[in-house]
Amino acid sequence: MTDAVQSVRHDWTLDEIKALFELPFNDLLFQAQTAHRANFDPNAVQISTLLSIKTGACPEDCAYCPQSAKYDTGLERERLLPIEEVRAAAINARENGATRFCMGAAWRNPTDKNLDRVIEMISVVKDLGMETCVTLGMLTREQTRKLKTAGLDYYNHNLDTSPEYYREIITTRNYQDRLDTLENLRMEDINVCCGGIIGMGETDTDRAGLLQQLANLPEHPQSVPINLLVQVENTPLYGSEELDPIEFVRTIAVARIMMPGSVVRLSAGRTAMSEELQALCFLAGANSIFYGDTLLTTPNPDNNEDLELFDKLGIVANGEQARESGDTAAA
């Protein structure tokens, strides 16, 4: 067992995390790079594509989300996509270099009938040789078991923010609801994609608290998406004060140090990021992105922009994310 694996912890205190955030920037990035290189190829980035398979009319009141039925954002309610449209989108994603195909549905939780239709989509995508990921809301243990039997590779279920700030963002569910679904996924041995959104008006302590929750789970999420708030008109968070970009990089770096074997995904908000800021995020330990011009309903850089940036930085798209210390580093 390598030192990198031995250093994996699940007992981080808030004071320890705040101390990481307060390090001089160069020292913080050095620690993050050290952890990153001990576990991953430092010049490889895993690419995923995200498709909204059912858009709008979600009963939740997430203050950041244009898909909530509570807010008039001009988003039309759509039915679950036909399976042939999903197949075509997955083929296009594969041809553009994506190795994982993620499907999202705007549900609080899926009905069993809808879950069966999603399972058909999972089968179609897996037949194309791609990894599968879905985000469908909260799951029962039996639904989780069905997804495992279907061969699902990853399930996305973000914590969004710290427990203390959660009620400021969402009132239609509680933090324990999220943790219960994560526990169901863990019990069925499904890989977890779980992170949060920053720039929602939270404090420094809240950002530290989010990472504390993630890193102190019984098993670190295999993927940790760090999203920068995309402000959508007529949602409650529209007009929020924008986060300092350096603070965003610090969050990526601290996540990398605390969860050294997890893939840290640079997710929503990249259209507002300069090439220089994205380069700093990769230096801080981000090693995955969503590829394609849309993330569910919000904009994302197009494929050519990403390829040009990768070329400038000498980054190679790598679906396997070869780890020097093996898959156990994420545990």
C-alpha positions as CSV (number, residue, x, y, z in Angstrom):
1,M,0.0,0.0,0.0
2,T,1.4,3.4,-1.0
3,D,1.7,6.4,1.2
4,A,-1.1,8.1,-0.9
5,V,-3.5,5.3,0.0
6,Q,-2.5,5.4,3.7
7,S,-3.2,9.2,3.8
8,V,-6.9,8.8,3.0
9,R,-8.9,10.1,5.9
10,H,-12.5,10.3,7.0
11,D,-12.1,12.3,10.2
12,W,-11.4,15.8,9.0
13,T,-12.2,18.6,11.5
14,L,-13.5,22.0,10.4
15,D,-10.5,23.7,11.8
16,E,-8.1,21.5,9.8
17,I,-10.0,22.3,6.6
18,K,-10.1,26.0,7.3
19,A,-6.4,25.9,7.9
20,L,-5.9,24.4,4.4
21,F,-8.0,27.2,2.8
22,E,-5.9,29.8,4.6
23,L,-2.5,28.5,3.3
24,P,-0.5,30.7,1.0
25,F,-1.8,30.0,-2.5
26,N,1.5,28.5,-3.7
27,D,1.8,26.2,-0.7
28,L,-1.8,25.1,-1.1
29,L,-1.3,24.3,-4.8
30,F,1.9,22.4,-4.1
31,Q,0.1,20.2,-1.6
32,A,-2.7,19.6,-4.1
33,Q,-0.3,18.8,-6.9
34,T,1.6,16.4,-4.7
35,A,-1.6,14.5,-3.8
36,H,-2.8,14.6,-7.4
37,R,0.5,13.1,-8.8
38,A,0.5,10.4,-6.2
39,N,-2.8,9.1,-7.5
40,F,-3.3,10.2,-11.1
41,D,-1.6,11.0,-14.4
42,P,-1.3,14.8,-13.9
43,N,-1.8,15.5,-17.6
44,A,-4.9,13.4,-18.2
45,V,-8.5,14.6,-17.9
46,Q,-11.5,12.3,-18.0
47,I,-14.4,13.5,-20.2
48,S,-18.1,13.0,-19.6
49,T,-21.2,14.2,-21.5
50,L,-24.4,15.1,-19.8
51,L,-27.9,14.8,-21.3
52,S,-31.2,16.0,-19.9
53,I,-33.5,13.1,-20.5
54,K,-36.5,14.8,-18.7
55,T,-36.5,18.6,-18.4
56,G,-38.4,21.0,-16.2
57,A,-41.4,20.9,-13.8
58,C,-39.3,19.6,-10.9
59,P,-41.3,19.9,-7.6
60,E,-38.2,20.8,-5.6
61,D,-37.4,24.5,-4.8
62,C,-33.6,24.5,-5.2
63,A,-32.8,28.2,-5.4
64,Y,-30.2,27.8,-8.2
65,C,-32.2,25.6,-10.5
66,P,-34.1,26.8,-13.6
67,Q,-35.9,23.4,-13.8
68,S,-37.9,24.0,-10.6
69,A,-41.6,24.4,-11.2
70,K,-41.5,27.1,-8.5
71,Y,-39.7,29.6,-10.8
72,D,-40.7,31.1,-14.2
73,T,-37.5,30.8,-16.1
74,G,-39.0,30.2,-19.5
75,L,-38.1,26.5,-19.5
76,E,-40.7,24.3,-21.1
77,R,-41.7,21.1,-19.4
78,E,-40.7,18.1,-21.5
79,R,-41.5,14.4,-21.3
80,L,-38.9,11.7,-20.9
81,L,-36.9,11.5,-24.1
82,P,-37.5,8.6,-26.5
83,I,-34.8,6.0,-26.3
84,E,-33.6,6.5,-29.9
85,E,-32.8,10.1,-29.1
86,V,-30.8,9.0,-26.1
87,R,-28.9,6.5,-28.3
88,A,-28.1,9.1,-30.9
89,A,-26.9,11.5,-28.3
90,A,-24.7,8.9,-26.7
91,I,-23.2,7.9,-30.1
92,N,-22.4,11.6,-30.8
93,A,-20.8,12.0,-27.4
94,R,-18.6,8.9,-27.9
95,E,-17.5,10.2,-31.3
96,N,-16.5,13.4,-29.7
97,G,-14.3,11.7,-27.1
98,A,-16.6,11.2,-24.1
99,T,-16.1,7.9,-22.2
100,R,-18.9,8.4,-19.8
101,F,-22.5,9.3,-20.7
102,C,-24.6,10.9,-17.9
103,M,-28.3,11.3,-18.0
104,G,-30.3,13.6,-15.8
105,A,-34.0,13.8,-15.1
106,A,-35.8,16.6,-13.2
107,W,-37.5,14.5,-10.6
108,R,-37.6,14.7,-6.8
109,N,-37.5,10.9,-7.0
110,P,-38.4,8.5,-9.9
111,T,-41.5,6.4,-10.0
112,D,-40.8,2.7,-10.6
113,K,-42.3,3.0,-14.1
114,N,-40.0,5.8,-15.0
115,L,-37.0,4.0,-13.4
116,D,-37.7,1.0,-15.7
117,R,-37.5,3.3,-18.8
118,V,-34.2,4.8,-17.5
119,I,-32.9,1.3,-17.1
120,E,-33.6,0.7,-20.8
121,M,-31.5,3.8,-21.6
122,I,-28.7,2.5,-19.4
123,S,-28.6,-0.7,-21.3
124,V,-28.5,1.1,-24.6
125,V,-25.5,3.3,-23.5
126,K,-23.6,0.4,-22.1
127,D,-24.1,-1.5,-25.4
128,L,-22.1,1.4,-27.0
129,G,-19.2,0.7,-24.7
130,M,-19.5,3.7,-22.5
131,E,-19.7,4.2,-18.8
132,T,-23.2,5.2,-17.5
133,C,-24.2,7.7,-14.9
134,V,-27.7,9.0,-14.0
135,T,-29.1,11.6,-11.7
136,L,-32.7,11.0,-10.9
137,G,-33.2,12.4,-7.4
138,M,-33.7,10.4,-4.2
139,L,-33.8,6.6,-4.4
140,T,-35.2,3.9,-2.2
141,R,-33.0,0.9,-1.5
142,E,-35.1,-1.3,-3.9
143,Q,-34.7,1.2,-6.7
144,T,-31.0,1.4,-6.0
145,R,-30.8,-2.4,-6.2
146,K,-32.5,-2.3,-9.6
147,L,-30.0,0.2,-10.9
148,K,-27.1,-2.0,-9.7
149,T,-28.6,-5.1,-11.4
150,A,-28.9,-3.0,-14.6
151,G,-25.2,-2.4,-14.5
152,L,-25.2,1.3,-13.7
153,D,-21.6,2.6,-13.2
154,Y,-22.2,5.9,-11.4
155,Y,-25.0,7.8,-9.7
156,N,-24.9,11.6,-9.2
157,H,-26.4,13.0,-6.0
158,N,-24.9,16.2,-4.8
159,L,-25.0,17.5,-1.3
160,D,-24.9,21.1,-2.8
161,T,-23.6,22.9,0.3
162,S,-23.0,22.6,4.0
163,P,-25.7,21.3,6.4
164,E,-25.8,24.7,8.1
165,Y,-26.5,26.6,4.8
166,Y,-28.7,24.0,3.2
167,R,-32.1,25.4,4.3
168,E,-31.1,28.7,2.6
169,I,-31.0,26.9,-0.7
170,I,-33.6,24.1,-0.5
171,T,-36.6,23.7,1.7
172,T,-38.5,20.8,0.0
173,R,-36.1,18.1,1.3
174,N,-33.5,18.0,4.1
175,Y,-29.8,17.1,4.3
176,Q,-30.5,13.6,5.7
177,D,-32.6,12.8,2.6
178,R,-29.5,13.3,0.6
179,L,-27.3,11.2,2.9
180,D,-29.9,8.4,3.0
181,T,-29.7,8.0,-0.8
182,L,-25.9,8.1,-0.7
183,E,-26.1,5.3,1.9
184,N,-28.4,3.2,-0.3
185,L,-25.9,3.6,-3.2
186,R,-23.0,2.6,-1.0
187,M,-24.8,-0.4,0.3
188,E,-25.4,-1.6,-3.3
189,D,-21.8,-0.8,-4.3
190,I,-22.7,1.8,-7.0
191,N,-20.0,4.4,-7.7
192,V,-21.0,7.8,-6.3
193,C,-20.6,11.1,-8.0
194,C,-21.2,13.7,-5.3
195,G,-20.1,17.3,-4.8
196,G,-21.7,20.7,-4.6
197,I,-22.1,24.2,-5.8
198,I,-20.2,27.2,-4.6
199,G,-20.8,30.9,-5.2
200,M,-24.4,30.7,-3.8
201,G,-23.8,33.3,-1.1
202,E,-22.3,30.7,1.4
203,T,-19.5,31.6,3.8
204,D,-15.9,30.3,3.8
205,T,-17.0,28.1,6.7
206,D,-19.8,26.7,4.6
207,R,-17.4,25.7,1.8
208,A,-15.2,24.0,4.3
209,G,-18.3,22.3,5.8
210,L,-19.4,20.9,2.4
211,L,-15.9,19.3,1.9
212,Q,-16.0,18.0,5.4
213,Q,-19.3,16.2,4.7
214,L,-17.9,14.7,1.5
215,A,-14.6,13.6,2.9
216,N,-16.0,12.2,6.1
217,L,-18.4,9.9,4.3
218,P,-17.6,6.2,5.0
219,E,-16.3,6.1,1.5
220,H,-15.1,9.1,-0.5
221,P,-17.2,9.7,-3.6
222,Q,-15.5,8.3,-6.7
223,S,-16.2,11.5,-8.5
224,V,-16.5,15.0,-6.8
225,P,-18.1,17.6,-9.1
226,I,-17.3,21.2,-8.0
227,N,-19.8,23.5,-9.6
228,L,-19.7,27.3,-9.8
229,L,-23.1,28.8,-9.6
230,V,-24.6,29.6,-13.0
231,Q,-27.0,32.4,-12.4
232,V,-30.3,32.1,-14.2
233,E,-32.8,34.9,-14.3
234,N,-35.9,34.5,-12.1
235,T,-34.3,32.0,-9.8
236,P,-33.8,33.2,-6.2
237,L,-30.0,33.3,-6.6
238,Y,-30.0,35.4,-9.7
239,G,-28.0,38.6,-9.0
240,S,-25.8,36.9,-6.2
241,E,-22.4,38.4,-5.6
242,E,-19.9,36.5,-7.8
243,L,-17.3,34.4,-6.1
244,D,-13.7,35.4,-6.2
245,P,-12.0,33.1,-8.8
246,I,-9.1,32.4,-6.5
247,E,-11.5,31.1,-3.9
248,F,-12.9,28.7,-6.5
249,V,-9.4,27.4,-7.2
250,R,-8.7,27.0,-3.5
251,T,-11.9,24.9,-3.2
252,I,-10.7,22.6,-5.9
253,A,-7.3,22.3,-4.3
254,V,-8.6,21.5,-0.8
255,A,-11.0,18.9,-2.3
256,R,-8.0,17.3,-4.0
257,I,-6.0,17.2,-0.8
258,M,-8.9,15.8,1.3
259,M,-10.0,13.2,-1.2
260,P,-6.8,12.3,-3.0
261,G,-8.1,9.3,-4.9
262,S,-11.4,10.8,-6.1
263,V,-11.8,12.3,-9.6
264,V,-12.5,16.0,-9.0
265,R,-14.7,17.3,-11.8
266,L,-14.7,20.9,-13.0
267,S,-18.4,21.1,-13.7
268,A,-20.9,23.9,-14.2
269,G,-19.8,27.5,-14.6
270,R,-16.9,27.0,-17.0
271,T,-18.4,29.4,-19.6
272,A,-17.7,32.2,-17.2
273,M,-14.1,31.0,-16.6
274,S,-11.1,32.2,-18.5
275,E,-8.6,29.7,-19.9
276,E,-6.2,30.9,-17.2
277,L,-8.7,30.1,-14.4
278,Q,-9.4,26.7,-15.8
279,A,-5.7,26.0,-16.1
280,L,-5.3,26.9,-12.4
281,C,-8.1,24.4,-11.6
282,F,-6.3,21.6,-13.5
283,L,-3.1,22.6,-11.6
284,A,-5.1,22.4,-8.3
285,G,-6.2,18.8,-9.0
286,A,-9.3,18.9,-11.2
287,N,-9.1,16.0,-13.6
288,S,-12.5,15.7,-15.2
289,I,-14.9,17.9,-17.2
290,F,-18.3,17.7,-18.8
291,Y,-17.9,18.0,-22.6
292,G,-20.5,19.5,-24.9
293,D,-22.3,22.8,-25.3
294,T,-25.0,22.2,-22.7
295,L,-25.2,20.9,-19.1
296,L,-28.8,19.9,-18.6
297,T,-30.2,23.4,-19.3
298,T,-27.2,25.7,-18.8
299,P,-24.4,26.6,-21.3
300,N,-21.0,24.9,-21.4
301,P,-17.9,25.5,-23.6
302,D,-18.2,23.7,-26.9
303,N,-15.9,20.8,-27.8
304,N,-13.5,22.8,-29.9
305,E,-12.8,25.3,-27.1
306,D,-12.0,22.4,-24.8
307,L,-9.7,20.7,-27.3
308,E,-7.8,23.9,-28.0
309,L,-7.3,24.5,-24.3
310,F,-6.1,20.9,-23.8
311,D,-3.7,21.3,-26.6
312,K,-2.2,24.5,-25.0
313,L,-1.8,22.8,-21.7
314,G,-0.6,19.4,-23.0
315,I,-3.6,17.7,-21.5
316,V,-4.7,14.3,-22.9
317,A,-8.3,13.2,-22.7
318,N,-8.2,9.9,-20.8
319,G,-11.3,7.9,-19.9
320,E,-9.6,5.5,-17.7
321,Q,-7.7,7.9,-15.5
322,A,-4.9,5.5,-14.8
323,R,-4.0,5.7,-11.1
324,E,-0.6,4.9,-9.8
325,S,-2.0,3.6,-6.6
326,G,-5.0,1.7,-8.0
327,D,-8.7,2.0,-7.5
328,T,-8.4,1.6,-3.7
329,A,-7.2,5.1,-3.4
330,A,-10.8,6.4,-3.6
331,A,-11.8,4.5,-0.5
